[in-house]
Amino acid sequence: MEDIEGWEPHPTRKNIYKNLKTGLLYRRRESGSFDRIPQKMTEHQELEDFRKASGLVAMTSRSRGRTPPPSDKTLAEESE
C-alpha cells in the first residue's frame, strides 16, 4: 500500500484508510478520492463534521466586541 500524507492504511483491509485527524475510516476509490464508511461516531466527531459542513465560523469570545487600539495621533492630541 502507498503512503498518503494524513492517512494511515488499515493493517488487514485493502483500500481502507484511517484519517489521522479525525480517526474515521474511509474507503479509497479507484479515482483516488475517499468515501467515508458509515460508523458510530463520538459526539465531538459529529459536531465537528456538522460545523465543517455548515460552513459557519463561530466567533470566539476573545474576538467579540473588540475595537482596534487608538492611534498615536489621537493620544498626542489629548495629551497637549
PyMOL Python script that loads the backbone (N, CA, C, O; Angstrom):
from pymol import cmd

cmd.read_pdbstr("""\
ATOM      1  N   MET A   1       0.843  -1.196   0.000  1.00  0.00           N
ATOM      2  CA  MET A   1       0.000   0.000   0.000  1.00  0.00           C
ATOM      3  C   MET A   1       0.877   1.245   0.000  1.00  0.00           C
ATOM      4  O   MET A   1       1.975   1.254   0.558  1.00  0.00           O
ATOM      5  N   GLU A   2       0.382   2.266  -0.621  1.00  0.00           N
ATOM      6  CA  GLU A   2       1.152   3.507  -0.707  1.00  0.00           C
ATOM      7  C   GLU A   2       0.908   4.393   0.516  1.00  0.00           C
ATOM      8  O   GLU A   2      -0.144   4.331   1.153  1.00  0.00           O
ATOM      9  N   ASP A   3       1.901   5.210   0.822  1.00  0.00           N
ATOM     10  CA  ASP A   3       1.781   6.150   1.936  1.00  0.00           C
ATOM     11  C   ASP A   3       1.167   7.449   1.430  1.00  0.00           C
ATOM     12  O   ASP A   3       1.660   8.045   0.473  1.00  0.00           O
ATOM     13  N   ILE A   4       0.104   7.877   2.070  1.00  0.00           N
ATOM     14  CA  ILE A   4      -0.573   9.117   1.720  1.00  0.00           C
ATOM     15  C   ILE A   4      -0.543   9.997   2.964  1.00  0.00           C
ATOM     16  O   ILE A   4      -0.897   9.548   4.054  1.00  0.00           O
ATOM     17  N   GLU A   5      -0.122  11.241   2.802  1.00  0.00           N
ATOM     18  CA  GLU A   5       0.002  12.142   3.945  1.00  0.00           C
ATOM     19  C   GLU A   5      -1.360  12.360   4.612  1.00  0.00           C
ATOM     20  O   GLU A   5      -2.335  12.706   3.945  1.00  0.00           O
ATOM     21  N   GLY A   6      -1.418  12.155   5.930  1.00  0.00           N
ATOM     22  CA  GLY A   6      -2.649  12.353   6.684  1.00  0.00           C
ATOM     23  C   GLY A   6      -3.533  11.116   6.749  1.00  0.00           C
ATOM     24  O   GLY A   6      -4.598  11.146   7.365  1.00  0.00           O
ATOM     25  N   TRP A   7      -3.098  10.028   6.118  1.00  0.00           N
ATOM     26  CA  TRP A   7      -3.885   8.791   6.084  1.00  0.00           C
ATOM     27  C   TRP A   7      -3.024   7.618   6.516  1.00  0.00           C
ATOM     28  O   TRP A   7      -1.856   7.515   6.139  1.00  0.00           O
ATOM     29  N   GLU A   8      -3.617   6.731   7.314  1.00  0.00           N
ATOM     30  CA  GLU A   8      -2.922   5.521   7.755  1.00  0.00           C
ATOM     31  C   GLU A   8      -3.651   4.316   7.163  1.00  0.00           C
ATOM     32  O   GLU A   8      -4.855   4.166   7.374  1.00  0.00           O
ATOM     33  N   PRO A   9      -2.945   3.451   6.423  1.00  0.00           N
ATOM     34  CA  PRO A   9      -3.627   2.291   5.837  1.00  0.00           C
ATOM     35  C   PRO A   9      -4.084   1.305   6.908  1.00  0.00           C
ATOM     36  O   PRO A   9      -3.421   1.131   7.930  1.00  0.00           O
ATOM     37  N   HIS A  10      -5.223   0.663   6.663  1.00  0.00           N
ATOM     38  CA  HIS A  10      -5.728  -0.358   7.581  1.00  0.00           C
ATOM     39  C   HIS A  10      -4.777  -1.554   7.531  1.00  0.00           C
ATOM     40  O   HIS A  10      -4.319  -1.928   6.451  1.00  0.00           O
ATOM     41  N   PRO A  11      -4.472  -2.163   8.687  1.00  0.00           N
ATOM     42  CA  PRO A  11      -3.479  -3.248   8.687  1.00  0.00           C
ATOM     43  C   PRO A  11      -3.894  -4.499   7.913  1.00  0.00           C
ATOM     44  O   PRO A  11      -3.026  -5.200   7.392  1.00  0.00           O
ATOM     45  N   THR A  12      -5.191  -4.803   7.820  1.00  0.00           N
ATOM     46  CA  THR A  12      -5.600  -6.047   7.164  1.00  0.00           C
ATOM     47  C   THR A  12      -6.513  -5.842   5.955  1.00  0.00           C
ATOM     48  O   THR A  12      -6.707  -6.775   5.176  1.00  0.00           O
ATOM     49  N   ARG A  13      -7.080  -4.645   5.779  1.00  0.00           N
ATOM     50  CA  ARG A  13      -8.033  -4.415   4.684  1.00  0.00           C
ATOM     51  C   ARG A  13      -7.408  -3.593   3.563  1.00  0.00           C
ATOM     52  O   ARG A  13      -6.745  -2.585   3.804  1.00  0.00           O
ATOM     53  N   LYS A  14      -7.637  -4.050   2.323  1.00  0.00           N
ATOM     54  CA  LYS A  14      -7.132  -3.324   1.166  1.00  0.00           C
ATOM     55  C   LYS A  14      -8.064  -2.147   0.871  1.00  0.00           C
ATOM     56  O   LYS A  14      -9.282  -2.279   0.988  1.00  0.00           O
ATOM     57  N   ASN A  15      -7.500  -1.002   0.491  1.00  0.00           N
ATOM     58  CA  ASN A  15      -8.243   0.215   0.130  1.00  0.00           C
ATOM     59  C   ASN A  15      -9.029   0.834   1.289  1.00  0.00           C
ATOM     60  O   ASN A  15      -9.942   1.623   1.048  1.00  0.00           O
ATOM     61  N   ILE A  16      -8.700   0.500   2.528  1.00  0.00           N
ATOM     62  CA  ILE A  16      -9.327   1.122   3.681  1.00  0.00           C
ATOM     63  C   ILE A  16      -8.246   1.923   4.405  1.00  0.00           C
ATOM     64  O   ILE A  16      -7.170   1.409   4.713  1.00  0.00           O
ATOM     65  N   TYR A  17      -8.558   3.202   4.673  1.00  0.00           N
ATOM     66  CA  TYR A  17      -7.597   4.095   5.317  1.00  0.00           C
ATOM     67  C   TYR A  17      -8.242   4.790   6.503  1.00  0.00           C
ATOM     68  O   TYR A  17      -9.450   5.028   6.521  1.00  0.00           O
ATOM     69  N   LYS A  18      -7.422   5.111   7.489  1.00  0.00           N
ATOM     70  CA  LYS A  18      -7.869   5.840   8.669  1.00  0.00           C
ATOM     71  C   LYS A  18      -7.368   7.274   8.554  1.00  0.00           C
ATOM     72  O   LYS A  18      -6.178   7.509   8.348  1.00  0.00           O
ATOM     73  N   ASN A  19      -8.286   8.234   8.688  1.00  0.00           N
ATOM     74  CA  ASN A  19      -7.917   9.639   8.666  1.00  0.00           C
ATOM     75  C   ASN A  19      -7.239   9.947   9.996  1.00  0.00           C
ATOM     76  O   ASN A  19      -7.839   9.755  11.054  1.00  0.00           O
ATOM     77  N   LEU A  20      -6.000  10.420   9.956  1.00  0.00           N
ATOM     78  CA  LEU A  20      -5.249  10.656  11.191  1.00  0.00           C
ATOM     79  C   LEU A  20      -5.800  11.824  11.994  1.00  0.00           C
ATOM     80  O   LEU A  20      -5.619  11.875  13.210  1.00  0.00           O
ATOM     81  N   LYS A  21      -6.471  12.764  11.332  1.00  0.00           N
ATOM     82  CA  LYS A  21      -7.004  13.929  12.039  1.00  0.00           C
ATOM     83  C   LYS A  21      -8.285  13.584  12.805  1.00  0.00           C
ATOM     84  O   LYS A  21      -8.453  14.001  13.951  1.00  0.00           O
ATOM     85  N   THR A  22      -9.192  12.820  12.173  1.00  0.00           N
ATOM     86  CA  THR A  22     -10.482  12.535  12.801  1.00  0.00           C
ATOM     87  C   THR A  22     -10.577  11.130  13.375  1.00  0.00           C
ATOM     88  O   THR A  22     -11.393  10.889  14.265  1.00  0.00           O
ATOM     89  N   GLY A  23      -9.763  10.192  12.889  1.00  0.00           N
ATOM     90  CA  GLY A  23      -9.826   8.823  13.362  1.00  0.00           C
ATOM     91  C   GLY A  23     -10.904   8.001  12.682  1.00  0.00           C
ATOM     92  O   GLY A  23     -11.154   6.865  13.086  1.00  0.00           O
ATOM     93  N   LEU A  24     -11.556   8.551  11.649  1.00  0.00           N
ATOM     94  CA  LEU A  24     -12.620   7.834  10.952  1.00  0.00           C
ATOM     95  C   LEU A  24     -12.063   7.017   9.794  1.00  0.00           C
ATOM     96  O   LEU A  24     -11.017   7.347   9.235  1.00  0.00           O
ATOM     97  N   LEU A  25     -12.775   5.941   9.438  1.00  0.00           N
ATOM     98  CA  LEU A  25     -12.344   5.061   8.356  1.00  0.00           C
ATOM     99  C   LEU A  25     -12.957   5.494   7.022  1.00  0.00           C
ATOM    100  O   LEU A  25     -14.122   5.886   6.952  1.00  0.00           O
ATOM    101  N   TYR A  26     -12.139   5.412   5.963  1.00  0.00           N
ATOM    102  CA  TYR A  26     -12.563   5.791   4.617  1.00  0.00           C
ATOM    103  C   TYR A  26     -12.148   4.705   3.640  1.00  0.00           C
ATOM    104  O   TYR A  26     -11.137   4.032   3.838  1.00  0.00           O
ATOM    105  N   ARG A  27     -12.944   4.536   2.573  1.00  0.00           N
ATOM    106  CA  ARG A  27     -12.627   3.597   1.502  1.00  0.00           C
ATOM    107  C   ARG A  27     -12.035   4.398   0.343  1.00  0.00           C
ATOM    108  O   ARG A  27     -12.616   5.396  -0.084  1.00  0.00           O
ATOM    109  N   ARG A  28     -10.900   3.972  -0.159  1.00  0.00           N
ATOM    110  CA  ARG A  28     -10.244   4.658  -1.275  1.00  0.00           C
ATOM    111  C   ARG A  28     -10.843   4.162  -2.582  1.00  0.00           C
ATOM    112  O   ARG A  28     -10.903   2.959  -2.834  1.00  0.00           O
ATOM    113  N   ARG A  29     -11.282   5.098  -3.406  1.00  0.00           N
ATOM    114  CA  ARG A  29     -11.868   4.755  -4.704  1.00  0.00           C
ATOM    115  C   ARG A  29     -10.765   4.641  -5.752  1.00  0.00           C
ATOM    116  O   ARG A  29      -9.628   5.051  -5.516  1.00  0.00           O
ATOM    117  N   GLU A  30     -11.108   4.084  -6.903  1.00  0.00           N
ATOM    118  CA  GLU A  30     -10.141   3.934  -7.985  1.00  0.00           C
ATOM    119  C   GLU A  30      -9.648   5.283  -8.484  1.00  0.00           C
ATOM    120  O   GLU A  30      -8.515   5.402  -8.950  1.00  0.00           O
ATOM    121  N   SER A  31     -10.505   6.307  -8.385  1.00  0.00           N
ATOM    122  CA  SER A  31     -10.130   7.645  -8.848  1.00  0.00           C
ATOM    123  C   SER A  31      -9.148   8.333  -7.894  1.00  0.00           C
ATOM    124  O   SER A  31      -8.560   9.358  -8.241  1.00  0.00           O
ATOM    125  N   GLY A  32      -8.971   7.771  -6.692  1.00  0.00           N
ATOM    126  CA  GLY A  32      -8.040   8.358  -5.726  1.00  0.00           C
ATOM    127  C   GLY A  32      -8.725   9.128  -4.619  1.00  0.00           C
ATOM    128  O   GLY A  32      -8.075   9.516  -3.649  1.00  0.00           O
ATOM    129  N   SER A  33     -10.031   9.362  -4.738  1.00  0.00           N
ATOM    130  CA  SER A  33     -10.751  10.079  -3.681  1.00  0.00           C
ATOM    131  C   SER A  33     -11.167   9.092  -2.588  1.00  0.00           C
ATOM    132  O   SER A  33     -11.014   7.880  -2.740  1.00  0.00           O
ATOM    133  N   PHE A  34     -11.693   9.625  -1.490  1.00  0.00           N
ATOM    134  CA  PHE A  34     -12.067   8.795  -0.356  1.00  0.00           C
ATOM    135  C   PHE A  34     -13.555   8.923  -0.060  1.00  0.00           C
ATOM    136  O   PHE A  34     -14.111  10.019  -0.128  1.00  0.00           O
ATOM    137  N   ASP A  35     -14.206   7.802   0.269  1.00  0.00           N
ATOM    138  CA  ASP A  35     -15.602   7.771   0.712  1.00  0.00           C
ATOM    139  C   ASP A  35     -15.623   7.326   2.167  1.00  0.00           C
ATOM    140  O   ASP A  35     -15.007   6.323   2.527  1.00  0.00           O
ATOM    141  N   ARG A  36     -16.338   8.082   3.005  1.00  0.00           N
ATOM    142  CA  ARG A  36     -16.400   7.711   4.420  1.00  0.00           C
ATOM    143  C   ARG A  36     -17.265   6.474   4.588  1.00  0.00           C
ATOM    144  O   ARG A  36     -18.335   6.356   3.991  1.00  0.00           O
ATOM    145  N   ILE A  37     -16.786   5.568   5.402  1.00  0.00           N
ATOM    146  CA  ILE A  37     -17.524   4.348   5.710  1.00  0.00           C
ATOM    147  C   ILE A  37     -18.450   4.664   6.871  1.00  0.00           C
ATOM    148  O   ILE A  37     -18.002   5.220   7.874  1.00  0.00           O
ATOM    149  N   PRO A  38     -19.758   4.319   6.762  1.00  0.00           N
ATOM    150  CA  PRO A  38     -20.676   4.583   7.885  1.00  0.00           C
ATOM    151  C   PRO A  38     -20.191   3.860   9.144  1.00  0.00           C
ATOM    152  O   PRO A  38     -19.895   2.665   9.120  1.00  0.00           O
ATOM    153  N   GLN A  39     -20.119   4.619  10.246  1.00  0.00           N
ATOM    154  CA  GLN A  39     -19.647   4.058  11.508  1.00  0.00           C
ATOM    155  C   GLN A  39     -20.146   4.912  12.659  1.00  0.00           C
ATOM    156  O   GLN A  39     -20.568   6.053  12.465  1.00  0.00           O
ATOM    157  N   LYS A  40     -20.097   4.364  13.830  1.00  0.00           N
ATOM    158  CA  LYS A  40     -20.527   5.091  15.008  1.00  0.00           C
ATOM    159  C   LYS A  40     -19.477   6.147  15.340  1.00  0.00           C
ATOM    160  O   LYS A  40     -18.287   5.847  15.438  1.00  0.00           O
ATOM    161  N   MET A  41     -19.935   7.389  15.511  1.00  0.00           N
ATOM    162  CA  MET A  41     -19.015   8.490  15.784  1.00  0.00           C
ATOM    163  C   MET A  41     -19.247   9.006  17.194  1.00  0.00           C
ATOM    164  O   MET A  41     -20.339   8.883  17.748  1.00  0.00           O
ATOM    165  N   THR A  42     -18.198   9.585  17.760  1.00  0.00           N
ATOM    166  CA  THR A  42     -18.353  10.226  19.063  1.00  0.00           C
ATOM    167  C   THR A  42     -19.123  11.534  18.865  1.00  0.00           C
ATOM    168  O   THR A  42     -19.233  12.031  17.745  1.00  0.00           O
ATOM    169  N   GLU A  43     -19.643  12.074  19.936  1.00  0.00           N
ATOM    170  CA  GLU A  43     -20.401  13.322  19.845  1.00  0.00           C
ATOM    171  C   GLU A  43     -19.526  14.453  19.306  1.00  0.00           C
ATOM    172  O   GLU A  43     -19.981  15.275  18.511  1.00  0.00           O
ATOM    173  N   HIS A  44     -18.277  14.486  19.741  1.00  0.00           N
ATOM    174  CA  HIS A  44     -17.350  15.524  19.268  1.00  0.00           C
ATOM    175  C   HIS A  44     -17.136  15.411  17.758  1.00  0.00           C
ATOM    176  O   HIS A  44     -17.128  16.424  17.058  1.00  0.00           O
ATOM    177  N   GLN A  45     -16.962  14.186  17.248  1.00  0.00           N
ATOM    178  CA  GLN A  45     -16.763  13.993  15.813  1.00  0.00           C
ATOM    179  C   GLN A  45     -17.987  14.426  15.025  1.00  0.00           C
ATOM    180  O   GLN A  45     -17.859  15.038  13.964  1.00  0.00           O
ATOM    181  N   GLU A  46     -19.182  14.113  15.538  1.00  0.00           N
ATOM    182  CA  GLU A  46     -20.410  14.511  14.854  1.00  0.00           C
ATOM    183  C   GLU A  46     -20.539  16.030  14.791  1.00  0.00           C
ATOM    184  O   GLU A  46     -20.878  16.584  13.745  1.00  0.00           O
ATOM    185  N   LEU A  47     -20.271  16.701  15.903  1.00  0.00           N
ATOM    186  CA  LEU A  47     -20.378  18.155  15.932  1.00  0.00           C
ATOM    187  C   LEU A  47     -19.342  18.803  15.023  1.00  0.00           C
ATOM    188  O   LEU A  47     -19.651  19.769  14.326  1.00  0.00           O
ATOM    189  N   GLU A  48     -18.130  18.288  15.023  1.00  0.00           N
ATOM    190  CA  GLU A  48     -17.070  18.832  14.176  1.00  0.00           C
ATOM    191  C   GLU A  48     -17.419  18.643  12.702  1.00  0.00           C
ATOM    192  O   GLU A  48     -17.208  19.546  11.893  1.00  0.00           O
ATOM    193  N   ASP A  49     -17.946  17.480  12.355  1.00  0.00           N
ATOM    194  CA  ASP A  49     -18.351  17.200  10.981  1.00  0.00           C
ATOM    195  C   ASP A  49     -19.472  18.146  10.552  1.00  0.00           C
ATOM    196  O   ASP A  49     -19.443  18.664   9.436  1.00  0.00           O
ATOM    197  N   PHE A  50     -20.456  18.377  11.416  1.00  0.00           N
ATOM    198  CA  PHE A  50     -21.562  19.282  11.114  1.00  0.00           C
ATOM    199  C   PHE A  50     -21.061  20.716  10.961  1.00  0.00           C
ATOM    200  O   PHE A  50     -21.498  21.430  10.059  1.00  0.00           O
ATOM    201  N   ARG A  51     -20.147  21.144  11.835  1.00  0.00           N
ATOM    202  CA  ARG A  51     -19.614  22.502  11.774  1.00  0.00           C
ATOM    203  C   ARG A  51     -18.887  22.746  10.450  1.00  0.00           C
ATOM    204  O   ARG A  51     -19.052  23.799   9.835  1.00  0.00           O
ATOM    205  N   LYS A  52     -18.096  21.786  10.020  1.00  0.00           N
ATOM    206  CA  LYS A  52     -17.365  21.930   8.759  1.00  0.00           C
ATOM    207  C   LYS A  52     -18.318  21.954   7.570  1.00  0.00           C
ATOM    208  O   LYS A  52     -18.116  22.716   6.626  1.00  0.00           O
ATOM    209  N   ALA A  53     -19.357  21.120   7.614  1.00  0.00           N
ATOM    210  CA  ALA A  53     -20.306  21.047   6.503  1.00  0.00           C
ATOM    211  C   ALA A  53     -21.160  22.305   6.399  1.00  0.00           C
ATOM    212  O   ALA A  53     -21.537  22.705   5.297  1.00  0.00           O
ATOM    213  N   SER A  54     -21.468  22.936   7.534  1.00  0.00           N
ATOM    214  CA  SER A  54     -22.334  24.114   7.509  1.00  0.00           C
ATOM    215  C   SER A  54     -21.612  25.349   6.980  1.00  0.00           C
ATOM    216  O   SER A  54     -22.253  26.278   6.489  1.00  0.00           O
ATOM    217  N   GLY A  55     -20.288  25.364   7.076  1.00  0.00           N
ATOM    218  CA  GLY A  55     -19.516  26.493   6.576  1.00  0.00           C
ATOM    219  C   GLY A  55     -19.494  27.684   7.513  1.00  0.00           C
ATOM    220  O   GLY A  55     -18.945  28.729   7.164  1.00  0.00           O
ATOM    221  N   LEU A  56     -20.077  27.550   8.694  1.00  0.00           N
ATOM    222  CA  LEU A  56     -20.078  28.643   9.662  1.00  0.00           C
ATOM    223  C   LEU A  56     -18.778  28.665  10.445  1.00  0.00           C
ATOM    224  O   LEU A  56     -18.251  27.619  10.825  1.00  0.00           O
ATOM    225  N   VAL A  57     -18.273  29.845  10.679  1.00  0.00           N
ATOM    226  CA  VAL A  57     -17.107  30.002  11.538  1.00  0.00           C
ATOM    227  C   VAL A  57     -17.586  30.733  12.779  1.00  0.00           C
ATOM    228  O   VAL A  57     -18.013  31.886  12.708  1.00  0.00           O
ATOM    229  N   ALA A  58     -17.515  30.062  13.906  1.00  0.00           N
ATOM    230  CA  ALA A  58     -18.004  30.648  15.154  1.00  0.00           C
ATOM    231  C   ALA A  58     -17.040  31.719  15.645  1.00  0.00           C
ATOM    232  O   ALA A  58     -15.821  31.573  15.551  1.00  0.00           O
ATOM    233  N   MET A  59     -17.600  32.772  16.157  1.00  0.00           N
ATOM    234  CA  MET A  59     -16.786  33.860  16.691  1.00  0.00           C
ATOM    235  C   MET A  59     -16.407  33.513  18.132  1.00  0.00           C
ATOM    236  O   MET A  59     -17.257  33.115  18.928  1.00  0.00           O
ATOM    237  N   THR A  60     -15.154  33.665  18.450  1.00  0.00           N
ATOM    238  CA  THR A  60     -14.718  33.348  19.806  1.00  0.00           C
ATOM    239  C   THR A  60     -14.981  34.535  20.725  1.00  0.00           C
ATOM    240  O   THR A  60     -15.131  35.666  20.264  1.00  0.00           O
ATOM    241  N   SER A  61     -15.035  34.275  22.005  1.00  0.00           N
ATOM    242  CA  SER A  61     -15.309  35.346  22.963  1.00  0.00           C
ATOM    243  C   SER A  61     -14.175  36.360  22.998  1.00  0.00           C
ATOM    244  O   SER A  61     -14.393  37.514  23.366  1.00  0.00           O
ATOM    245  N   ARG A  62     -12.979  35.951  22.625  1.00  0.00           N
ATOM    246  CA  ARG A  62     -11.842  36.876  22.639  1.00  0.00           C
ATOM    247  C   ARG A  62     -11.958  37.921  21.530  1.00  0.00           C
ATOM    248  O   ARG A  62     -11.516  39.057  21.698  1.00  0.00           O
ATOM    249  N   SER A  63     -12.550  37.538  20.398  1.00  0.00           N
ATOM    250  CA  SER A  63     -12.623  38.475  19.279  1.00  0.00           C
ATOM    251  C   SER A  63     -13.930  39.263  19.260  1.00  0.00           C
ATOM    252  O   SER A  63     -14.045  40.236  18.515  1.00  0.00           O
ATOM    253  N   ARG A  64     -14.904  38.869  20.051  1.00  0.00           N
ATOM    254  CA  ARG A  64     -16.217  39.516  20.040  1.00  0.00           C
ATOM    255  C   ARG A  64     -16.139  40.885  20.701  1.00  0.00           C
ATOM    256  O   ARG A  64     -15.640  41.001  21.820  1.00  0.00           O
ATOM    257  N   GLY A  65     -16.616  41.908  20.035  1.00  0.00           N
ATOM    258  CA  GLY A  65     -16.695  43.241  20.608  1.00  0.00           C
ATOM    259  C   GLY A  65     -15.366  43.950  20.748  1.00  0.00           C
ATOM    260  O   GLY A  65     -15.269  44.958  21.448  1.00  0.00           O
ATOM    261  N   ARG A  66     -14.382  43.456  20.117  1.00  0.00           N
ATOM    262  CA  ARG A  66     -13.050  44.050  20.239  1.00  0.00           C
ATOM    263  C   ARG A  66     -12.943  45.263  19.309  1.00  0.00           C
ATOM    264  O   ARG A  66     -13.373  45.207  18.157  1.00  0.00           O
ATOM    265  N   THR A  67     -12.383  46.330  19.804  1.00  0.00           N
ATOM    266  CA  THR A  67     -12.186  47.525  18.989  1.00  0.00           C
ATOM    267  C   THR A  67     -10.697  47.714  18.753  1.00  0.00           C
ATOM    268  O   THR A  67      -9.881  47.327  19.590  1.00  0.00           O
ATOM    269  N   PRO A  68     -10.337  48.303  17.624  1.00  0.00           N
ATOM    270  CA  PRO A  68      -8.911  48.497  17.364  1.00  0.00           C
ATOM    271  C   PRO A  68      -8.317  49.505  18.341  1.00  0.00           C
ATOM    272  O   PRO A  68      -9.026  50.399  18.803  1.00  0.00           O
ATOM    273  N   PRO A  69      -7.036  49.381  18.665  1.00  0.00           N
ATOM    274  CA  PRO A  69      -6.417  50.322  19.596  1.00  0.00           C
ATOM    275  C   PRO A  69      -6.384  51.725  18.988  1.00  0.00           C
ATOM    276  O   PRO A  69      -6.265  51.868  17.771  1.00  0.00           O
ATOM    277  N   PRO A  70      -6.487  52.746  19.816  1.00  0.00           N
ATOM    278  CA  PRO A  70      -6.457  54.116  19.286  1.00  0.00           C
ATOM    279  C   PRO A  70      -5.100  54.424  18.667  1.00  0.00           C
ATOM    280  O   PRO A  70      -4.074  53.893  19.095  1.00  0.00           O
ATOM    281  N   SER A  71      -5.107  55.276  17.670  1.00  0.00           N
ATOM    282  CA  SER A  71      -3.848  55.609  17.003  1.00  0.00           C
ATOM    283  C   SER A  71      -3.039  56.584  17.862  1.00  0.00           C
ATOM    284  O   SER A  71      -3.574  57.203  18.782  1.00  0.00           O
ATOM    285  N   ASP A  72      -1.763  56.713  17.558  1.00  0.00           N
ATOM    286  CA  ASP A  72      -0.874  57.617  18.295  1.00  0.00           C
ATOM    287  C   ASP A  72      -1.300  59.082  18.110  1.00  0.00           C
ATOM    288  O   ASP A  72      -1.106  59.913  18.997  1.00  0.00           O
ATOM    289  N   LYS A  73      -1.871  59.373  16.963  1.00  0.00           N
ATOM    290  CA  LYS A  73      -2.281  60.747  16.673  1.00  0.00           C
ATOM    291  C   LYS A  73      -3.347  61.209  17.675  1.00  0.00           C
ATOM    292  O   LYS A  73      -3.294  62.339  18.159  1.00  0.00           O
ATOM    293  N   THR A  74      -4.295  60.352  17.978  1.00  0.00           N
ATOM    294  CA  THR A  74      -5.355  60.689  18.928  1.00  0.00           C
ATOM    295  C   THR A  74      -4.772  60.899  20.323  1.00  0.00           C
ATOM    296  O   THR A  74      -5.163  61.830  21.027  1.00  0.00           O
ATOM    297  N   LEU A  75      -3.848  60.046  20.718  1.00  0.00           N
ATOM    298  CA  LEU A  75      -3.236  60.180  22.038  1.00  0.00           C
ATOM    299  C   LEU A  75      -2.420  61.463  22.142  1.00  0.00           C
ATOM    300  O   LEU A  75      -2.418  62.102  23.194  1.00  0.00           O
ATOM    301  N   ALA A  76      -1.734  61.848  21.086  1.00  0.00           N
ATOM    302  CA  ALA A  76      -0.912  63.060  21.107  1.00  0.00           C
ATOM    303  C   ALA A  76      -1.779  64.298  21.265  1.00  0.00           C
ATOM    304  O   ALA A  76      -1.392  65.230  21.971  1.00  0.00           O
ATOM    305  N   GLU A  77      -2.954  64.330  20.618  1.00  0.00           N
ATOM    306  CA  GLU A  77      -3.849  65.490  20.720  1.00  0.00           C
ATOM    307  C   GLU A  77      -4.402  65.637  22.129  1.00  0.00           C
ATOM    308  O   GLU A  77      -4.532  66.753  22.633  1.00  0.00           O
ATOM    309  N   GLU A  78      -4.732  64.506  22.775  1.00  0.00           N
ATOM    310  CA  GLU A  78      -5.305  64.559  24.120  1.00  0.00           C
ATOM    311  C   GLU A  78      -4.279  65.001  25.158  1.00  0.00           C
ATOM    312  O   GLU A  78      -4.640  65.653  26.137  1.00  0.00           O
ATOM    313  N   SER A  79      -3.013  64.659  24.962  1.00  0.00           N
ATOM    314  CA  SER A  79      -2.004  64.987  25.964  1.00  0.00           C
ATOM    315  C   SER A  79      -1.555  66.451  25.900  1.00  0.00           C
ATOM    316  O   SER A  79      -0.952  66.941  26.854  1.00  0.00           O
ATOM    317  N   GLU A  80      -1.829  67.147  24.821  1.00  0.00           N
ATOM    318  CA  GLU A  80      -1.401  68.547  24.691  1.00  0.00           C
ATOM    319  C   GLU A  80      -2.254  69.509  25.452  1.00  0.00           C
ATOM    320  O   GLU A  80      -2.000  70.713  25.425  1.00  0.00           O
TER     321      GLU A  80
END
""", "prot")
cmd.dss("prot")
cmd.show_as("cartoon", "prot")
cmd.util.cbc("prot")
cmd.orient("prot")
